[in-house]
């Protein structure tokens, strides 16, 4: 094969392989690899596919519970939600592609995560996302926000799955590396889950879906490298999505699954045909032979190397029962999709790739995945910052001015501009739309429902990775609890900088330790996830962002709680203890101009106790509105409830007790909820709280058209709502001006 490039140190480096990793490859196969083999190894051994820097730490996460059907290691996690049904869900990143080409990067992120879910035999019923953008003043931020949001909406809306919630943040650490974390959840029958492991010898391996092109070449390798000034030149590594093809692929896959044609199935995501074929064979202890001449291509003259590394979208690989092959092909042809037998399983445990009758790759299939390097990288724990004494923080403004200022900041303002571009009601089962604590989707015709949320507070994780990791899990657990759901499991998306730097590796190790501790304490196992490293530009890392996607179940969706105040003259209660924790708070950062201090500590026993109490109160109909207290603190939470219900509140300044007022109203103490209750139920609520050992403070009463704290200037609700709603539309409109 004289036209293949010579393997040089430069070529090895371009493939993201270190010299010692290349030496391992040569030792493993006993010769110099072909160019195609080098590409296959680079795809299988990069960070994105092999988890080589994170694997040993991920093993410490709790992944099992009686309701877990499938934990990490498959396309998606699966949990039993009762009545013979399972929820199938996962979250994945598409960070680097979205920065290079925001619309297609975000679009294909959504497409990829939907495939992960329906590959398991589940029909997708909901999507969420978590988006992190640079400083609003950075010249690229507006274009990235516009492109990523349009891409997420463009795919989800066209494919026909509601995008029901998510989160959006802005911080200068994401200036050169935005984050797009996409989450999808589907429903399946609990005893009809499909897996990736091939079985049986001589079984046909079938290529399904769209044709293979040159888009997304080297995408997984690109996702495993830092950015520098030439990020724009990486556009060819970004995949191009077609949601209509994916909708056809979904229907065809679910139909052949229902007909019993499928032995194993794997979506072609990162590293395309390489990763999917190797995983299917390796998981089933089988060899795989591929004949690339049979692969449907949309471009002429594609080489074996290009075909193995293309990340063209809307493609699947399946092992079919031979006797069902014709039936399956007829179904795919009916849906207008490509169907081609491209190989077969064999007992050799070799991965053999042929093109034009010539063997282009012949590799040991198990070692391709199993022998990928695993690193215990040196790591330095983050030094714990000093605790900030709330009494030592001088209030710069009145409480009213501080609230008005905070409610219109990029992080705390309304994200309506974002979610109004998503169809969040298609399929007709969305019970709680974006804007609340968690999205709620009805399961089939009800009464059961599923709640879902994405959460993380990166500034906490940067200041103290262990506490930050705990807090991300605790907040997801609280958001599910606040709508009345019983939290069941999480998927995670661990976004960090370069793991070869000991301080960055220290952040990753610390956050995983915190996540593991919280998941164990809250009985909230991790069932799937994704690690995205090298989120750095010119040597500057993002804030550590271990996004947690939480899923919970409601026995009756009609009993779920919402954040909006419901009626005048209801009592407002604060559940949980307040010491006025200002370290790393939005108040300290945006009002006082100080990004410093230790983040609020997370008392997991208190989280469990307080959350169980609140969930019980919701289930028994004793509370009329519920909201968890997070970014911005207590007064922001009350304001959000008031704005949602278009109803004011009279707040009692005596509620603060011994805590400095600005720390009481804006501190970010954890494990807290604001609830409203009718007069006759107050005694029952406080009695139950006392019996459970949970502190409860009376904050005031609903009513009027303002938020009024005794002794302070009343804050008109109409003007506050305008401030809350206007920042993002005004910011995005400036792009068009």
C-alpha positions in Angstrom: 0.0 0.0 0.0 2.6 2.5 -1.2 0.2 5.5 -1.2 -0.4 5.3 2.6 1.6 7.8 4.6 4.7 6.7 6.3 4.4 6.5 10.1 6.5 9.3 11.5 6.8 10.8 15.0 4.9 13.9 13.6 2.1 11.7 12.3 1.9 9.8 15.6 1.7 13.2 17.5 -1.1 14.4 15.1 -3.1 11.4 16.1 -2.9 12.4 19.8 -0.7 9.5 20.7 2.3 9.9 23.0 5.6 8.2 22.0 5.3 5.6 24.8 1.7 4.9 23.8 2.9 4.3 20.2 5.6 2.0 21.6 2.8 0.0 23.4 1.0 -0.4 20.1 4.1 -1.7 18.3 4.7 -4.1 21.2 1.1 -5.3 21.2 0.9 -6.1 17.5 4.5 -7.0 17.0 5.1 -4.7 14.0 4.6 -1.1 12.7 0.9 -0.4 12.3 -0.6 0.6 9.0 -2.0 4.1 8.6 -5.5 2.8 9.0 -4.5 0.9 12.2 -2.8 4.0 13.6 -6.1 5.8 13.0 -8.0 3.0 14.7 -5.7 3.1 17.8 -5.9 6.9 18.0 -9.7 6.6 18.0 -9.8 3.9 20.6 -7.1 5.2 22.9 -7.9 8.8 23.0 -9.4 10.3 26.2 -12.9 10.6 24.8 -13.3 6.9 24.1 -10.9 5.2 26.6 -11.3 7.3 29.8 -7.6 6.6 30.4 -7.2 9.5 32.9 -10.4 9.1 34.7 -11.2 5.3 34.7 -9.5 4.5 38.0 -11.4 7.3 39.8 -14.7 6.6 38.1 -14.6 3.1 39.6 -15.2 4.6 43.1 -18.7 5.9 42.1 -21.7 3.9 43.5 -23.5 2.4 40.5 -25.9 -0.1 41.9 -29.3 -0.2 43.6 -32.3 -2.6 43.5 -33.9 -0.4 40.8 -30.8 -0.2 38.6 -31.1 -2.5 35.6 -28.0 -1.3 33.7 -25.2 0.9 35.2 -22.2 2.5 33.4 -20.6 0.7 30.4 -23.5 0.6 27.9 -24.9 3.3 25.6 -27.1 4.6 28.4 -28.1 3.7 32.0 -31.4 2.0 32.7 -33.5 2.1 35.9 -36.8 0.3 36.8 -39.6 2.8 37.4 -42.3 0.1 38.1 -45.2 -1.2 36.2 -42.9 -3.1 33.9 -41.3 0.1 32.6 -37.7 1.4 32.5 -36.3 4.8 32.1 -33.2 4.9 29.9 -31.0 8.0 30.1 -27.6 9.6 29.6 -25.8 12.9 29.3 -22.8 13.6 27.0 -20.7 16.6 26.0 -20.3 18.2 22.6 -18.0 21.0 23.8 -15.2 21.3 21.3 -17.4 20.9 18.2 -19.9 23.5 19.6 -17.2 26.0 20.0 -15.8 25.5 16.5 -19.2 25.3 14.8 -22.0 26.2 17.3 -25.1 25.2 15.3 -23.8 21.8 14.0 -21.9 21.1 17.2 -24.9 21.5 19.4 -27.2 19.8 16.9 -25.1 16.6 16.7 -24.7 16.6 20.4 -28.5 16.2 20.7 -28.6 13.7 17.9 -25.9 11.5 19.5 -27.5 11.4 22.9 -30.9 10.5 21.4 -29.2 7.6 19.5 -27.6 6.4 22.8 -31.1 6.1 24.3 -33.0 4.5 21.4 -30.1 2.1 20.8 -31.1 0.5 24.1 -34.7 0.0 22.7 -36.2 3.0 24.4 -38.4 5.7 22.7 -37.0 9.1 23.7 -39.5 11.3 25.6 -37.5 14.2 26.8 -34.2 16.1 26.4 -32.4 18.6 28.7 -29.1 20.4 28.4 -26.6 22.3 30.4 -24.8 25.2 28.7 -21.8 27.2 29.9 -20.7 30.2 27.9 -17.9 32.8 28.3 -18.3 36.3 29.7 -21.1 38.2 28.0 -18.6 40.9 27.1 -16.4 38.5 25.2 -16.7 39.1 21.4 -17.6 35.4 20.6 -20.1 34.8 23.4 -23.3 36.1 21.5 -22.6 34.0 18.4 -22.0 30.9 20.5 -25.2 31.4 22.5 -27.2 32.0 19.3 -25.7 29.1 17.4 -25.8 26.5 20.2 -29.4 27.3 21.3 -30.6 27.3 17.6 -28.8 23.9 17.1 -30.4 22.3 20.1 -33.8 23.6 19.2 -33.4 22.8 15.5 -32.6 19.1 16.2 -35.0 18.4 19.1 -37.9 20.2 17.5 -37.5 18.5 14.1 -36.9 15.0 15.6 -40.0 15.4 17.7 -38.8 15.2 21.3 -39.5 18.0 23.8 -36.6 19.9 25.3 -38.0 20.3 28.7 -35.3 22.0 30.8 -31.7 22.7 31.5 -29.3 25.3 32.7 -27.3 28.3 31.3 -24.4 30.0 32.9 -21.8 32.7 31.9 -18.3 32.9 33.2 -15.0 34.2 31.7 -13.4 30.8 32.2 -15.5 29.5 29.2 -14.4 32.3 26.9 -12.4 30.0 24.7 -14.2 26.7 25.3 -18.0 26.7 25.8 -19.7 23.6 27.2 -22.7 21.9 25.6 -23.9 19.0 27.7 -26.9 17.2 26.2 -29.2 14.8 28.2 -31.9 12.5 26.8 -34.3 10.1 28.5 -36.4 7.4 26.9 -39.0 4.8 28.0 -38.7 1.1 27.4 -40.3 -2.1 28.6 -38.0 -3.3 31.5 -37.6 -6.8 30.0 -36.9 -5.6 26.5 -33.6 -3.7 26.8 -31.1 -4.1 23.9 -27.3 -4.3 24.5 -24.1 -3.8 22.6 -22.5 -7.3 23.1 -22.5 -9.4 20.0 -23.2 -13.1 20.3 -23.0 -16.1 18.0 -20.5 -16.9 15.3 -21.1 -16.1 11.6 -23.8 -13.5 12.4 -24.2 -10.7 9.9 -23.1 -7.3 11.0 -25.3 -4.7 9.4 -24.8 -1.0 8.7 -28.0 1.0 9.1 -29.0 4.6 8.6 -27.4 7.5 6.7 -24.4 7.2 4.3 -20.8 7.7 5.4 -19.1 11.0 4.5 -15.9 12.8 5.5 -17.6 15.0 8.2 -16.4 14.6 11.7 -13.1 13.1 10.7 -11.0 12.7 13.9 -13.7 14.2 16.0 -13.0 12.1 19.1 -9.3 12.9 18.9 -10.1 16.6 18.5 -12.3 16.4 21.6 -9.3 15.0 23.5 -7.0 17.9 22.8 -6.6 21.5 24.1 -7.5 24.5 21.9 -5.1 27.2 20.7 -5.5 30.1 18.3 -6.3 27.8 15.3 -9.6 26.4 16.7 -11.4 27.7 13.7 -9.4 25.5 11.4 -10.8 22.4 13.1 -14.2 22.8 11.4 -13.9 19.7 9.3 -13.8 17.6 12.5 -17.4 18.7 13.4 -20.2 16.4 12.3 -23.3 17.5 10.4 -26.7 16.5 11.8 -30.0 15.5 10.0 -32.8 15.2 12.5 -35.3 13.9 9.9 -33.0 11.0 9.1 -32.6 10.3 12.8 -36.4 10.2 13.2 -36.6 7.6 10.5 -33.8 5.7 12.1 -35.6 5.7 15.4 -38.8 4.3 14.0 -37.0 1.7 11.9 -34.8 0.5 14.8 -37.8 0.3 17.2 -39.7 -1.7 14.6 -37.0 -4.3 13.9 -36.5 -4.6 17.7 -40.1 -5.3 18.2 -40.0 -7.9 15.5 -37.1 -9.7 17.3 -34.5 -9.3 14.6 -31.7 -7.8 16.8 -28.9 -9.7 18.6 -26.8 -6.6 19.5 -26.9 -2.9 18.6 -24.5 0.0 18.9 -24.8 3.6 17.7 -22.0 5.1 15.7 -21.0 8.0 17.8 -17.4 9.0 18.7 -14.9 7.3 16.4 -17.8 6.0 14.3 -17.5 2.6 12.7 -14.3 1.8 14.6 -15.6 2.2 18.1 -19.0 0.6 17.4 -17.6 -2.5 15.7 -14.8 -3.0 18.2 -17.1 -2.6 21.2 -19.7 -5.0 19.9 -17.1 -7.7 19.2 -15.0 -7.2 22.4 -18.0 -7.2 24.7 -19.1 -10.5 23.2 -15.6 -12.1 23.1 -15.9 -12.4 19.3 -13.8 -11.4 16.3 -15.2 -9.0 13.7 -14.5 -8.8 10.0 -15.6 -5.7 8.1 -15.7 -5.3 4.3 -15.6 -1.5 3.7 -16.6 -2.0 0.0 -20.1 -2.7 1.3 -20.4 0.5 3.4 -22.8 3.1 1.8 -20.8 6.3 1.1 -22.0 9.7 0.1 -18.5 10.8 -1.2 -16.4 9.1 -3.8 -12.9 7.6 -3.2 -13.1 7.4 0.5 -10.1 5.5 2.0 -10.3 2.8 4.7 -8.8 5.3 7.1 -11.5 7.9 6.3 -14.3 5.4 6.6 -13.2 4.0 9.9 -12.8 7.4 11.5 -15.7 9.3 9.9 -18.3 10.5 12.5 -21.1 11.0 10.1 -24.3 11.1 12.0 -27.5 9.0 12.1 -25.8 5.6 11.7 -26.1 2.4 13.6 -24.3 -1.0 13.6 -26.3 -4.2 14.4 -25.8 -7.9 14.7 -28.9 -9.5 13.3 -30.4 -12.9 13.5 -29.6 -14.4 10.1 -33.1 -15.7 9.5 -34.5 -12.2 10.2 -32.1 -10.4 7.8 -34.6 -10.0 4.9 -37.4 -8.9 7.2 -35.1 -6.3 8.8 -33.9 -5.0 5.4 -37.5 -4.6 4.2 -38.3 -2.5 7.2 -35.3 -0.2 6.7 -36.0 0.1 3.0 -39.6 1.1 3.9 -38.3 3.9 6.0 -35.9 5.0 3.1 -32.7 4.2 5.0 -29.5 2.4 3.9 -29.2 -1.3 5.0 -26.0 -3.1 4.1 -24.4 -6.3 5.4 -20.8 -5.0 6.0 -19.2 -7.9 7.9 -19.7 -10.8 10.2 -18.8 -12.2 13.6 -16.2 -14.9 14.0 -14.4 -16.8 16.8 -10.9 -15.3 16.0 -11.1 -12.3 18.5 -9.4 -10.3 15.7 -10.6 -7.0 14.2 -10.1 -7.3 10.5 -10.9 -4.4 8.1 -10.8 -5.0 4.3 -11.0 -2.4 1.4 -10.8 -3.5 -2.2 -9.9 -7.0 -1.2 -6.8 -5.8 0.7 -6.5 -6.2 4.5 -6.1 -2.6 5.9 -6.2 -3.5 9.5 -5.8 -6.8 11.5 -5.7 -6.2 15.2 -6.5 -8.1 18.5 -10.1 -6.9 19.3 -10.1 -7.2 23.1 -6.7 -5.4 23.5 -7.9 -2.5 21.3 -10.3 -1.5 24.1 -9.0 -3.4 27.2 -5.3 -2.5 26.7 -5.8 1.2 26.2 -3.5 3.0 28.6 -4.9 3.7 32.1 -3.2 6.5 33.9 -3.0 7.2 37.6 -2.0 10.8 36.9 -0.3 12.8 39.6 -2.8 15.1 41.3 -2.5 17.9 43.8 -5.6 18.5 46.0 -7.0 22.0 45.8 -6.0 24.0 48.8 -9.1 24.7 51.0 -10.0 28.4 50.9 -10.7 30.5 54.0 -14.2 30.6 55.5 -15.7 34.1 55.2 -17.3 35.5 58.3 -20.7 36.9 57.1 -20.4 39.7 59.7 -17.1 40.8 58.1 -18.8 41.4 54.7 -19.9 45.0 54.5 -23.3 45.3 52.8 -22.7 47.7 49.8 -26.4 48.3 49.2 -29.9 47.9 50.7 -31.5 44.5 50.5 -33.9 45.9 47.9 -31.1 47.3 45.7 -29.1 44.0 46.0 -32.1 41.9 44.9 -32.9 44.2 41.9 -29.3 44.0 40.9 -29.0 40.3 41.2 -32.2 39.4 39.5 -31.0 41.0 36.3 -27.5 39.4 36.2 -26.6 37.0 33.4 -26.6 33.9 35.7 -29.8 34.7 37.7 -32.0 36.3 35.0 -34.8 34.5 33.2 -33.6 32.1 30.5 -37.0 32.3 28.6 -35.2 33.5 25.5 -33.4 30.2 25.4 -36.2 27.8 26.2 -38.8 29.5 24.0 -36.7 28.3 21.0 -37.3 24.7 22.1 -40.5 22.8 21.6 -41.1 21.8 25.2 -44.6 20.5 24.8 -44.5 18.2 21.7 -45.8 14.6 22.5 -48.2 16.3 24.9 -46.8 14.8 28.1 -44.9 17.8 29.5 -46.4 18.6 32.9 -43.8 21.1 34.1 -42.2 23.4 31.6 -38.8 25.0 31.8 -38.4 27.7 34.5 -39.1 25.6 37.6 -36.9 23.4 39.8 -37.2 20.3 37.6 -39.0 19.3 34.4 -41.8 16.8 34.9 -43.0 14.5 32.1 -46.0 12.2 32.3 -45.3 8.5 31.6 -47.6 7.3 28.9 -51.2 8.2 30.0 -50.1 8.7 33.7 -50.6 8.9 36.5 -46.9 8.2 36.9 -44.4 10.8 35.9 -40.6 11.3 35.7 -38.8 14.4 36.9 -35.4 15.4 35.6 -32.8 18.2 36.1 -29.2 19.2 35.3 -27.2 20.9 38.0 -23.7 22.0 39.0 -22.2 25.1 40.6 -18.7 25.5 39.0 -17.5 28.3 41.3 -18.0 25.9 44.3 -16.1 23.1 42.5 -13.2 25.4 41.7 -12.9 26.6 45.3 -13.4 23.2 46.9 -13.8 20.3 44.5 -15.0 17.8 47.1 -17.7 20.1 48.5 -18.6 21.3 44.9 -19.0 17.7 43.8 -21.3 16.9 46.8 -23.3 20.1 46.2 -23.9 19.3 42.5 -25.5 16.0 43.5 -27.3 17.5 46.4 -28.8 20.2 44.3 -30.1 17.7 41.7 -31.6 15.7 44.5 -33.3 18.9 45.9 -34.6 20.0 42.6 -36.3 16.6 42.0 -37.6 16.6 45.6 -39.0 20.1 45.2 -41.4 18.9 42.5 -42.4 15.9 44.6 -40.3 13.3 42.9 -38.4 10.4 44.5 -34.8 10.7 43.3 -33.6 7.5 41.8 -30.4 7.9 39.8 -28.0 10.2 38.1 -25.9 10.5 34.9 -22.9 12.8 35.0 -20.9 14.8 32.6 -17.5 15.6 34.0 -16.0 18.7 32.2 -12.5 19.6 33.2 -9.2 21.1 31.8 -6.0 19.2 31.0 -5.6 16.1 33.2 -1.8 16.1 32.6 -1.6 19.2 35.0 -1.6 17.9 38.6 -3.8 20.8 39.9 -6.5 20.1 37.2 -6.3 16.3 37.9 -6.7 17.3 41.6 -10.0 19.0 40.7 -11.3 15.9 38.9 -10.3 13.5 41.7 -11.9 15.9 44.3 -15.1 16.3 42.4 -15.5 12.6 41.8 -14.9 11.9 45.5 -17.6 14.5 46.5 -20.0 13.0 43.9 -19.4 9.5 45.2 -20.0 10.5 48.8 -23.2 12.4 48.0 -24.6 9.6 45.8 -23.9 7.0 48.5 -25.5 9.1 51.3 -28.6 9.9 49.2 -29.0 6.5 47.7 -28.7 8.1 44.3 -26.5 5.9 42.1 -24.6 6.9 38.9 -25.9 4.8 36.0 -24.2 6.5 33.0 -22.1 9.4 32.1 -19.3 11.0 30.1 -15.9 12.6 30.8 -14.8 15.6 28.8 -11.2 16.7 29.5 -8.8 19.1 27.8 -11.3 21.9 28.0 -8.6 24.5 27.8 -7.6 27.3 25.5 -4.1 28.7 25.4 -3.4 26.9 28.7 -6.4 28.4 30.5 -8.8 25.8 31.9 -12.5 26.2 32.3 -13.9 26.1 35.9 -14.4 22.4 36.8 -17.9 21.6 35.7 -19.1 18.2 36.8 -22.7 18.4 35.6 -25.2 16.1 37.3 -28.3 14.9 35.5 -30.8 13.7 38.1 -33.9 11.5 37.4 -36.8 10.8 39.8 -40.2 9.3 39.7 -43.6 10.6 40.8 -46.4 8.2 41.5 -49.0 10.8 40.5 -48.0 13.7 38.3 -51.1 15.7 39.3 -49.6 15.9 42.8 -46.3 17.5 41.7 -45.4 20.8 43.3 -44.5 24.0 41.4 -42.6 27.2 42.4 -45.3 29.8 41.9 -47.2 31.4 44.8 -50.8 30.2 44.5 -53.0 32.5 46.6 -52.8 35.5 49.0 -52.7 35.0 52.8 -50.7 31.8 52.7 -47.8 31.4 55.1 -44.3 31.3 53.7 -41.9 28.9 55.6 -38.2 28.3 55.2 -37.2 24.6 55.7 -33.6 24.1 56.8 -30.9 25.9 58.8 -29.5 29.3 57.8 -26.1 30.6 59.1 -25.7 33.1 56.3 -23.0 31.5 54.2 -21.6 34.1 51.8 -18.3 32.4 50.6 -18.5 31.9 46.8 -22.1 33.3 46.8 -23.5 35.2 43.8 -24.1 38.1 46.2 -20.4 38.3 47.2 -19.4 38.1 43.5 -21.9 40.3 41.8 -22.8 42.8 44.5 -19.5 43.0 46.5 -17.1 42.2 43.6 -15.3 39.4 45.4 -14.9 35.9 43.9 -13.5 34.2 47.0 -14.0 32.1 50.1 -15.0 28.6 50.9 -18.2 27.4 49.3 -21.2 26.4 51.5 -20.6 23.0 53.2 -23.0 20.2 52.3 -24.4 18.3 55.3 -25.7 15.1 53.5 -27.6 13.9 56.5 -29.5 17.2 56.7 -30.1 17.1 52.9 -31.7 13.7 53.3 -33.7 14.6 56.4 -35.0 17.9 55.0 -35.7 16.6 51.5 -37.6 13.6 52.8 -39.8 15.9 54.9 -40.5 18.2 52.0 -41.4 15.3 49.7 -43.8 13.9 52.3 -45.5 17.3 52.7 -46.0 17.5 48.9 -47.4 14.0 48.7 -49.9 14.7 51.5 -51.0 18.0 50.0 -49.9 20.1 52.9 -47.9 22.7 50.9 -49.1 24.8 47.9 -45.7 25.9 46.4 -42.1 24.6 46.8 -38.8 26.0 45.7 -35.3 24.9 46.6 -32.8 27.7 47.7 -29.7 27.8 45.5 -27.8 30.5 43.5 -28.5 33.9 44.9 -29.9 32.7 48.2 -33.2 33.0 50.0 -34.5 36.4 48.8 -33.8 35.4 45.1 -35.8 32.1 45.7 -38.8 34.0 47.2 -38.6 36.5 44.3 -38.7 33.7 41.8 -41.8 32.2 43.5 -43.5 35.7 43.6 -42.7 36.4 39.9 -43.9 33.0 38.8 -47.2 33.5 40.7 -47.6 37.2 39.9 -48.2 37.6 43.6 -46.2 39.6 46.2 -45.2 38.8 49.8 -44.8 40.5 53.1 -41.6 39.3 54.7 -40.8 39.6 58.4 -37.3 41.0 59.2 -37.4 39.2 62.6 -37.0 35.9 60.7 -33.2 36.6 60.4 -32.6 36.0 64.1 -28.9 36.5 64.9 -27.7 36.2 61.3 -26.6 39.5 59.6 -29.6 40.5 57.4 -27.7 40.5 54.0 -26.2 37.1 54.9 -29.6 35.7 55.9 -31.3 36.8 52.7 -28.4 36.2 50.2 -26.3 33.5 51.8 -26.2 30.2 49.9 -26.6 27.7 52.8 -27.5 24.3 51.5 -30.4 21.8 52.2 -33.0 24.6 52.2 -36.5 24.9 50.7 -39.1 27.7 50.7 -42.7 26.4 51.0 -46.1 28.0 51.2 -49.0 26.5 53.1 -52.6 27.4 53.9 -53.3 28.8 57.4 -55.0 25.6 58.7 -52.0 23.4 57.6 -49.2 25.5 59.3 -49.4 23.7 62.6 -49.3 20.3 60.9 -46.3 21.3 58.8 -44.3 22.7 61.8 -45.2 19.6 63.9 -44.0 17.2 61.3 -40.8 19.3 60.9 -40.2 19.2 64.7 -40.8 15.5 64.8 -38.2 15.0 62.0 -35.7 17.3 63.7 -35.8 19.8 60.8 -35.6 23.6 61.5 -38.5 25.7 60.1 -38.7 29.5 60.2 -41.8 31.6 59.3 -40.7 34.1 56.7 -44.0 35.9 56.1 -47.2 35.8 54.1 -48.2 36.0 50.4 -50.2 38.9 49.1 -50.0 42.3 47.3 -48.0 43.4 44.3 -44.6 43.9 45.9 -41.9 42.1 47.9 -41.9 44.0 51.2 -39.4 43.2 54.0 -40.4 45.1 57.2 -38.3 48.2 57.5 -37.1 48.1 53.8 -38.3 49.8 50.7 -41.0 47.6 49.0 -39.8 46.1 45.7 -42.6 46.3 43.0 -43.2 42.9 41.4 -43.9 44.3 37.9 -40.6 46.2 37.8 -38.7 43.3 39.3 -40.2 40.9 36.7 -39.1 43.3 33.9 -35.5 43.3 35.2 -35.6 39.5 35.4 -37.0 39.0 31.9 -35.1 41.7 30.0 -31.4 41.0 30.3 -31.0 38.0 27.9 -33.3 39.2 25.1 -31.6 42.7 25.2 -28.2 41.1 25.2 -29.0 38.9 22.2 -30.8 41.7 20.3 -27.6 43.7 20.5 -26.0 41.2 18.2 -28.5 42.0 15.5 -28.2 45.8 16.0 
